Amino acid sequence: MVWLGYNFYLFVQAVSSVTKESISARPDAIDGFLPISGLMGTASWLKGAAGINSIHPAAVIIFVTVILVSLLLRRSFCSWICPVATISEIAWKGGFRFLRCNWCLPTWLDTALRGVKYLLMAMFVYFIVIAMSSDALLKFIQSDYHKIADVRLMNFFLHISPLAAIIILVLVALSFVLRNPFCRYLCPYGALLGLVATLSPLRVTRNSERCVSCGVCSKVCPTYIDVMHKTSVTSPECIACWRCISHCRFNEALSMRAFYRFVVPGIVFAVLVVMFFWGGSQIGKLSGHWHNSISIQEYVRLLGK
C-alpha cells in the first residue's frame, strides 16, 4: 500500500510539473483507497448502467471482491489485508507490551459506540444506493470532482488540516490502549463487511467436550467476543483473525469450520484469502475493468484548475 501511494505521488507530481516529462503510469490499484467510489460504481452498475464505469473501475472491482471475500471467508479482509487495521493492530500489541494490558470500555459505552459505525454505514447506503437515482450516480461518477477523487484524498493527507490531524492522532493514541478503536467504533466499511460475513458458511466453532474453559480464547480476541461460552461464533464483529484458535491450549477445542462440519486448516484459509483477493484484481484486468479511461491530458487539465 505504501509502494502504491508513493508511485501515485510520483505520477501526480509528474502530471503537475511544468515540463511534463517522463510521466510514469498511474498505479490503478490506488483505487482501493476509494471504497465510496467503489460503492457508487457498484450501485450505478446494479441500477442499470452500461457495465462498470471507466472512471475508477478498479475501485468497483476491489469493492466487489472484498464483499465476496467477506461472504465466503468472513471479515478476513479486516484482519489480513486492511492497512488501517494493520496499523491499529501494531499499536495495541505495542501498548500491551508496555502496559501489560489493553483497556476495555464499560459494556454500555462499548455497545453504544459500536452502533456509530452502523449508523455511518446506513447513511452511506441510504444516500448512495437508495436515494440517488441512476442518472444522478452516473452524473457524479463522470464529474470532474470524482475523476480526481484519488488526488483529493492524497492531498488531504499531504496538506492535512489541524482538526483532521488531531482526530487522527487521537485515534492512533487510543489504539495503544484500546484494541482497534477505529475499526470497532467508526469504520462503516467494516460494519458492512460484518453484516455480509454473517452469511458466510465459515464459523469459529468450539468443541464443548474438548474445551477446558480456560478463557484464553475470549481474552485474546481483539473484538472482545466471549468465545469460551459460544458453540459457534456468528457475531459480525468476528474478523477471522484466528487468534482464538491459535491460542487455544487444548488441541482442536476450537477450529474454523465450513457449514459446521468441515475443518478448514489455517494455511488453507490464508491461501484462500490471498487467492480470492488477488483473483479479483486479475479478473478485473482480464475483463478490461481495471485501468481508468482518464487520459494524461485530462489529468493535466483537472490538476491545472
Secondary structure, 3 states (H helix, E strand, C coil): CHHHHHHHHHHHHHHHCCCCCCCCCCCHHHHHHCHHHHHHHHHHHHCCCCCCCCCCHHHHHHHHHHHHHHHHHCCHHHHHCCHHHHHHHHHHHHHHHHHCCCCCCCHHHHHHHHHHHHHHHHHHHHHHHHHCCHHHHHHHHCCHHHHCHHHHHHHHHHCCCHHHHHHHHHHHHHHHHCCCHHHHHCCHHHHHHHHHHCCCCEEEEECCCCCCCCCHHHHHCCCCCCHHHCCEECCCCCCCCCHHHHCCCCCCCEEEEECCCEECCHHHHHHHHHHHHHHHHHHHHHCCCCCCCCCHHHHHHHHCC
